[in-house]
Amino acid sequence: MTRRLGVFLGLILVVLMVVGCLFQRPATPTSAMSSSVFDRQGLIERVQERCEPIEALLAETGDTLDYENLRFFTATKLNGADETVVSIFLTEDSPSSQAAMLTEEESPLEALAPLPFAVLLPLEPCTSFSILQNGVPYLYRILSYEQAELVDAEGKFVRYATEFSWEERGTSDPEPEWHKYIGNYIFHFLRCATISTNQN
């Protein structure tokens, strides 16, 4: 009798466990997506807010920033530095972008310089730059085929890029864009131009 009662109670326990499992709500892809770790639209909005002061400077040349295609990177202890960087390029239809796509013969750089092409926005945590302040946007401008500068929202000189070279302006077969984050920021863009910005 006691044995039958034990078996009966055991069966009831198994049935309750199976029913409990059936009523458990499984995680769905939709619920996983709603708790996304990275809020891209939120980042874009925060970057737009931070870059608003520099947009007045770009308005002088009729250029606009391509926030939808911004580049974002963050890492800690990267070759001894923390690096959080956002770069925002001009839209393709911006006058400065259009002029940069022409050859030197079609549009001499001397007449265009200083030619805006991107904004650099270091964010916390970032110890990669000693002169640049986190949370402050800086505009890259091309001065010559060997030199570029960073200016603040008032157009005041802040520093030169560490290195800049623009060897094949107007080429019909440019190397694809690339970015390297190594405690310094180096990228290749705009028809074969390469720029780096380090801790100086």
Number of C-alpha atoms within 10 A of each C-alpha: 5 7 8 9 10 11 11 11 12 12 12 12 12 11 12 12 11 11 11 10 11 10 8 8 7 9 8 8 8 8 10 10 9 8 9 9 8 8 9 12 10 10 15 17 13 11 20 17 10 14 23 12 15 21 18 16 18 20 10 8 13 13 21 22 21 17 18 13 13 17 13 15 15 16 15 14 12 15 12 11 18 20 25 21 22 18 20 24 23 22 19 14 13 18 16 22 20 12 18 22 17 16 14 14 8 10 14 13 20 12 8 15 14 16 22 26 23 22 24 22 22 25 19 13 15 22 22 26 19 11 11 21 15 18 16 16 27 27 28 23 20 24 18 17 15 15 16 23 23 23 20 19 18 12 14 11 13 14 17 19 20 17 15 23 17 18 13 17 18 19 13 9 9 14 14 10 13 10 15 12 18 17 23 19 20 19 15 19 17 19 21 18 19 19 20 19 21 16 14 12
